[in-house]
Amino acid sequence: MPRDRVMPAAEAGFQAAIDHYCAAFGRDALPCLFAARGGAEPIAAAMLAHAVTARRPLAYAAIAEALGAPPPPMSGAL
């Protein structure tokens, strides 16, 4: 029987930040998280947490812009 995958602490923190953000603003307000992979999860988690604290949802491309990534296609937001 395969063991359940244990989620690393950083990944668990990122998922908790996503859940907290969605609880505050709704899943439809979640920005594109494509750029938040490969080690950028802590930065994205901090941005999501700050948005909740400031009570201001992030723009769709805010995380990509902060990480210096190209803006995500808007077709994903539709």
Phi, psi and omega per residue, in radians:
M1 nan 2.241 -3.132
P2 -1.249 2.528 3.084
R3 -1.347 2.637 3.049
D4 -1.178 2.468 3.115
R5 -1.219 2.280 3.101
V6 -1.574 2.215 -3.108
M7 -1.396 2.187 3.079
P8 -1.032 2.714 -3.077
A9 -1.020 -0.739 -3.132
A10 -1.103 -0.728 3.132
E11 -1.178 -0.678 3.105
A12 -1.136 -0.682 3.102
G13 -1.148 -0.673 3.104
F14 -1.142 -0.784 3.123
Q15 -1.129 -0.666 3.098
A16 -1.120 -0.681 3.110
A17 -1.142 -0.696 3.090
I18 -1.094 -0.814 -3.133
D19 -1.081 -0.724 -3.139
H20 -1.149 -0.742 3.109
Y21 -1.078 -0.815 -3.133
C22 -1.133 -0.600 3.088
A23 -1.153 -0.598 -3.113
A24 -1.390 -0.713 -2.990
F25 -2.081 -0.173 -3.074
G26 1.626 2.637 -3.087
R27 -1.123 -0.502 3.140
D28 -1.196 -0.338 3.140
A29 -1.567 -0.047 -3.111
L30 -1.151 2.232 3.114
P31 -1.253 2.919 3.090
C32 -1.128 2.235 -3.098
L33 -1.887 0.197 -3.092
F34 -1.033 -0.680 -3.125
A35 -1.272 -0.233 -3.068
A36 -1.592 0.855 3.103
R37 -2.215 2.913 3.106
G38 1.213 0.691 3.081
G39 1.736 -0.099 -3.136
A40 -1.573 0.050 -3.114
E41 -1.007 -0.730 3.137
P42 -1.080 -0.618 3.113
I43 -1.174 -0.805 3.125
A44 -1.111 -0.703 3.120
A45 -1.080 -0.721 3.122
A46 -1.139 -0.693 3.107
M47 -1.128 -0.744 3.118
L48 -1.104 -0.767 3.141
A49 -1.112 -0.726 3.130
H50 -1.121 -0.700 3.118
A51 -1.062 -0.709 3.117
V52 -1.153 -0.771 3.131
T53 -1.087 -0.732 3.141
A54 -1.371 -0.160 -3.104
R55 1.023 0.689 3.117
R56 -2.359 1.973 3.131
P57 -1.127 2.657 3.140
L58 -1.407 2.660 3.020
A59 -1.202 2.761 -3.082
Y60 -0.941 -0.719 -3.067
A61 -1.762 0.208 -3.024
A62 -1.044 -0.733 -3.093
I63 -1.237 -0.744 3.091
A64 -1.048 -0.775 3.131
E65 -1.079 -0.753 -3.128
A66 -1.133 -0.536 -3.124
L67 -1.585 0.016 3.137
G68 1.306 0.304 3.118
A69 -1.524 2.763 3.078
P70 -1.145 2.650 -3.141
P71 -1.087 2.449 3.120
P72 -1.225 2.670 3.103
P73 -1.132 2.427 -3.132
M74 -1.219 -0.293 -3.136
S75 -1.072 -0.455 3.097
G76 -1.247 -0.352 -3.110
A77 -1.539 -0.190 -3.059
L78 -1.534 nan nan
